[in-house]
């Protein structure tokens, strides 16, 4: 899972905020016109135009937390071959969240900013030609993506009942990503993938961040076991590793509050100590046009990412760094999206990896796709107890005490505004792109309609039949893969996971209890009481790596 609240909390300096005079459009007509000059982008743009509306000027509206369910209104419209100087119109008919329409905006003074998300044309090898945002090594965060265009922040008075017409010019080009420099401890890899480039008809890249052990340079003839740490796109070192003593970041404080996890500097102190086991830790970068992460599997919409990681990226890393190339010395771990990936890689490739330590994984059993039973429910928005006269909303996020936070309807609306045709680059669309089939138009077929919540059973069956329901995959293939998985599965999740992901873990455990030839139940630990998403088994990162190292064969 990727929480948009975390991704949008970005620091920004103070801006000069010129007042903007607005001209009244005809009565009851409220609109923004978004354009760009040729100096910012020479040719026409196919993409999506956004307007963000906030009550505070800083950080910039595009950077203020939107979160699922929405803290600030934003509106958007697709553009196709929009020429420089030509306006894209955002009005009451345009998609919006959390307000469904611009007409619902209360009259008042606001700060507004426009953004032009520039799409790339992909002539894919499957015969489809689609337009989507090409990641610029920022991890599919369109609000900071290089080459996207933004306007200055303007202060305006908006009253939809009186009408307004605000012109916003996206004249600023967002700058390139600053890739961290290599150090004696941390190295960065980026390679073009022939497999993915062929599929997408456009240069595509894979990357890795490699954390080296103490004494690596001083022992040039020593090879090391490796831990592949799965997770969302990041150029930062594994586990926040840093040699600089610092005040804990907000994220580090959050993690420590959940399970006592150490800071990046404290991890460095352990990692560099003489007694710490010597190993290499590697994280991957594999963003797709649909998400910051491919889920490390082949899929009809994303292409052969699983093959590219196994046959291109891992061999590159293991031949450029001194890694022992044996399954028993090649371990997996990860949390959330990375938790699902770590388990999927292990169960689908047990001859490649020696074990997985999987934390709070995305849905492992589609009977429990968070709080939705994809096989039996008919609608993702409404609980099965709903009636014609009493609809009970279904929630996809909650607090540890059970207090609901966000509904599936709110989340779906949010993503529908962020991108049409599955191009929001957010969680639901990521699931649909990875697990679902390709539609006639070349874009992903969703498990449910983002407007109505109606579940598409054919898309769900496709996902099950292609191995994306991990529990169903193991049931179908236990006779083959079961003997290779004994002692390799270790799963940890809080009993009140924020996104209900503990339910899918229960489903997997229930199946493993029934296995025969061999009978193997795996190792499952549940954070109690009321441990949320992010519960790490009560271990520090250093303690986890010591445990993984102890399980390796030497």
Beta strands, then each sheet from edge to edge (+ up, - down):
strand 1: 30-35
strand 2: 45-54
strand 3: 74-82
strand 4: 88-91
strand 5: 95-97
strand 6: 108-118
strand 7: 120-123
strand 8: 129-132
strand 9: 149-150
strand 10: 154-158
strand 11: 164-169
strand 12: 172-173
strand 13: 186-192
strand 14: 205-211
strand 15: 225-230
strand 16: 279-285
strand 17: 298-299
strand 18: 303-304
strand 19: 330-335
strand 20: 356-359
strand 21: 395-398
strand 22: 404-407
strand 23: 489-494
strand 24: 523-527
sheet 1: 4+ 1- 11-
sheet 2: 5+ 3- 2+ 6- 9+ 12-
sheet 3: 5+ 3- 2+ 6- 10+
sheet 4: 7+ 8-
sheet 5: 13+ 14- 16+ 15+ 19+ 20+ 23+ 24+
sheet 6: 17+ 18-
sheet 7: 21+ 22-
end
